[in-house]
Amino acid sequence: MQGVFTGFATIGVVIAVGALLAHLRIVDLTAQRVLSQVAFFVGSPALMVMTLSRADVQDVLSKNLVATSAGVLVPVVVYAVCARWIWRRRLGDATIGALSSAYVNAGNLGIPVASYVLGDAALVAPTLLLQLLVLQPVALALLDTDARGRAPSPLQLMRQPFTNPLTLGSLAGVLLSVTGWTLPAFVGNPLELLGNLAVPSMLIAYGIALRLGPGLGAAGSAGELATTSALKLVVQPLVAYAVAHLALGVEGPALLAVVVTSALPTAQNIFVHATRYDRGTVLARDTILITTVGAVPVILLIAALLG
């Protein structure tokens, strides 16, 4: 269990640094936006290249991928229905809400949890690849569509994900993994260094927003925040468990892996996307906060029951 606490403590400390910098007026919301932009356009694509180049993409072709996909699909559909018929959210805001309900922190938290709790960092690879190659490109295409204010043509819709730096970084990483190519040092070393700034930039920007942004629940609907948080912490791991164990017969460490990764909190880069497109920023921020705190007891309970 030490890996769970270590991962969450690391995130908490870096977020606190951002909040402290804002409290001392060393930085302001302008700095928060700059950090988010740097993470989006530079740090995160570099991180995706290096992370996915080391992943075994054959892990995607597993029963865990099916269960993970179901765990993502159900919360997204439930939130989308509520956003359309209850809260009347526009496309961009609804997209951020759906991501907040199902997009897990598989990178900077999932990797240490997989390493120290599950015993193998590669166990988080299916979740990483599903999110980066399917969920994120689709969501970014929708956000781009909403930002432009008009529906794109089918060709534009297919092309949009491949003009996004995160998607391009992800695809480059997968290509390196599939082919077995190794980047020369003069390329790989700078990418490694740039990738290392992604997570700290995201977390510090998030801490600044916590201190200087609107108060908790200011997004408008407390019910909406409760829904995104419950879908993430309760519904997603339950669906993943049901599909993996009851439908596919997955047991033991593999079952623990898929349920624990599904119970990870909402990823900080959802807040980066929200800031980048100016859609659902407070909802994303608040859901990340609640699920990051709530995921600790949830993951401990899962590990106790299935470990």
N, C-alpha and C positions, 0 to 999 in steps of 0.2 A: 504493500500500500504506500510505501514511501515515494514511489514514482508519481502517484496521483498527487500527493501533497506537494512534491517538488515542482511538478509542472504548473499547478495552480498558483503556488507561492511565487514562482518566477514571473508569471504573467501579472500577478497582483502588484509586485514590487515595481515593475516597469511602468504599469499604469499609474501607480502612485507617484512616480517621478514626474510624469507628465502633468498630473494634477498639482503637484507641488510647484513646478515651474510656472504654471498658470496662476496659482495662488500668490506667488511672490512677484507676479507681473513681469517675469523675465520673458515670457512669451504670451501671445494672445491668439484669438481665433484665426487670424491671418496665418500665423505659424502652423496652426493645426491643419489648415487647408494645404499649405505648402508641403508639409510632411506627408499628408495623404496622397498628394499628387506625385511626389517622389516615389512613394511606395508603389503606387499604381503603375507608373510608367517605367520605372527603372528597377527598383528592388525586387518586387514580386515576380516580374518576368524572368529575371536572372535566377531567382530562387527556384522557380518552376523548372527551368532548364536543368539545373544541377540536381534537384531532388528527383525528378522523374527519370533522368538519365541513369540513375542508380537503382531504380525500381525494376522488379521483375514483372513485366507486363503480362506474363502468363498467369499471374495470380488473379488477373481480372476474369479469366475464364474459369470461374469457380462457382460453387453454390452460394458462397458468401456474397458474391456480386448480385445475385438474384435477390437475396434477402435484404441486402443494403439498398438496392434500387426500390424495393417495395417500401422499406422504411422511409425513404425520401418521398416517394410518390404520394403516399397517403396524406401526410401533413400538408404537402403542397396543394393537393386537391381540396382538402378541407378548408385551408385558409383561403384559397382562391374563391371558393363558393361564398364564404362569409364576407370576403372583401367586395365581391360583386353585389350581393343581395342584402347585406346588413349594413356595412360601413360605406358602401358606394365609393370605393377608392379608385383613383385613376390608375392607368396601366403601370406607370413607373413606381408609384407608391405600393401598389399591390405586388409588384415583382419583388421589391425589397422586403415586404412582409412575408412573402412566400419563402424567400431565401432565409430570413430570420427564423422561420419555423422548421427548416430542414437542413440547412447547410452547416455541417459540423466543422469544428476546429481541428481538422485532421493533421494540420501541419505543425505549428509551434506547440500544440498541446498533445495532439494525437500521437506524434512520433515518440515523445518521452513516455507517454502512457503505454504505448505498444512495447517499448523497449523494457521498461521496468516492471510493468504489471503483467503484460502478456508474454514477455520474454523474447519478442522478435519484432523489430521495427518494421519489417516488411509486411506485417499483418495489416498495417494501415494503408498499404498501397492500393488495394481495390477501391477504397473509399476516396482516396486522393484522386485517382484517375477518373472515377465516375463523376466526381464533382467538377474536375478541371476540364474534362473533355466533353461532358454532356450538359450537366446542370448549369455550370457557369457560362458557357458560350450561349446557350439558349436565353438565359437571364440577361446577359449583356446585349444580345440582339434586341430583346424587348425594351430594355432601357434606352438603347440607341434610338429605337423606333419612337418611343415616347418623347425623347428629347427633341427629335426633329419635328414632332407634331403632325406627322403624316405616315400613313401605312406604306411600307416599302414594297417594291415588286418582289416576286419570288426570288429572282436572281440577287437582288440587293439583300434580302433576308438571309440567303445562303452565304453571301459574301461577308456580311457584317461581322460574324464572329472571328473571321480570319484577318480582320483589320485591327483587332484588339491586341494590345501587347501581351496580356496575360495568356490569351489563347495561343498566340504565336510561340510564347515561351514554353507553354505546356506541350504543344506539338513537337517543338524542337527536342524537348527532353525525351518524349516517347520515341522519336526517330532514333536518337542516340541509344536508347535502351534496346530497341528492336534490332538495330544493326550491329550493336556491340562496339560502335565507334567510340573512341576516346578523344576528347578535345585536347589540342596541344596546350601546353602550360601557359603560353602567352595569351590564350583565349580563356581557358578554364579558370586560371587564378583570378583575373579581374572579375569574371562572372561570380565566382565564389564570394569575393569580397563585396560586390554589389548586392548579391543575394542576402548577405548577412545583415544589411541595413533594413531589409523589408519588415521583419517582425518588430524590431524596436521602433521603427518609424510609425507603424500602425498603432502600437500600444501607447506610445507617447502622445500621438494625436488623439487617441481615444481618451486618455487621461485628461488632456486639455479640454476636450469637449465635455467631459463629466463635470469639471470644475466651472467652466464658463458658459456652458449651454443651458437650455431650459431644464427645469427640475424634473425628477422622475415622474413619468406619467403625463407629461405635458404634450405628448403627441396627440392627445384628443380623447381617445377611448381607452379607459382602463380595461374594459372587456377585451379589446383587441390585443393589448399587451399581455393580458392573462392567457389569451388563446395562443398567441405565438409561443409563449414560454411553456405552456402545457403540451402543445404539439411537439416541441423540441425535446423536452425532458421526459415526457411520459409516453406519448403516442408513438414517436419514432422508434425508441428501443423495444416497445411492446410489439409493434408490427414486425420489426426485424427478428425478434425472438420467435414469434408465431410462424413466420414463413420459414426461417432457418430450421427450427427444431420440429415443429408439427408437420409442416408440408414437405420439407426436404430431408429430414432426418439427421441434421447436423448435430453433433454432440461434442463434449469435451472442450479443449482449448479453442477449436475453431468456432464453436458456438459462443464462448465467452468473448472472443475477439469481435465478432460481428455485433453483439449486443453492446459491448462497451464502447466501440467506436460510434455506434448509433446514438449513444447517450452523451457523447461529448457536447459541450456547449456550442452555441452559435459562434461561427468564426469571426474574428475581428475584421477580416477583409470585407465582410458585408457592410460594415460601417464605412470602409474606404469607398466601396461602390456607391453607397448612399450619398456620401459627401461629393464624390466625383460627379454624380448626376443630379444632386440636390433633390433627392426623393427619399422620403421616409427616414431621414437621418435620426430623429429622436426615437422612433420606434425601434430602429436597428440598435441604437446605443443602449436603450433600456432593456431590450431582449438579451443582448450580449451580457449586460451586467447581471440580470436575474439568472440566466442560465449558467453563467460562469460560477456563480455562488452555489446555485442549486445542483449543479452536476456533481459536486464533490460527494454529498451523501448518496446521490443516485448511483454513481459508479461504485462506491463502497458497498452499497447494498447488492448490486449486481454481482460484484466479485465475491461477496459472501455467499450468495445463493448458487452461483454457477461455478465458482472457482474450485 
